[in-house]
């Protein structure tokens, strides 16, 4: 009987540690997603200076991901996508005009879409939206289209390509 109780205790502790580690990782990824939305919203509303500032926050959130807690396949994917996000974020921050910022945002969006599809960390529904004019997709926290690639020129141009339900 003592052995069974000890085994149950060990399993409970191991499960709690795994759940805590996963939730800490999920929290960090959701903070990254929130920072991504801030960049998207700045571009969708034609606010170049705000996009530059918000992309710095996004880069900090990328660096804050506790990626060592991820399973091997997800870890490899994250390491690849995080490099893309940081490189494109650097480009966006250096962008001299909103058109170049939006082009850089395409790379950030592509990496974020791959990440969320494969790691499935989102605590709310996420909409993958697509603009046929830009031939590019992005993530949105709302069902309503808010096009970051054309901003006020075509704010609601696009459609929902995919809905990723919360975890």
PyMOL commands that set and color helices and strands:
alter all, ss='L'
color gray80, all
select helices_A, chain A and resi 2-44+48-63+67-69+72-94+98-119+151-153
alter helices_A, ss='H'
color red, helices_A
select strands_A, chain A and resi 126-131+136-140+159-164
alter strands_A, ss='S'
color yellow, strands_A
deselect
rebuild
show_as cartoon
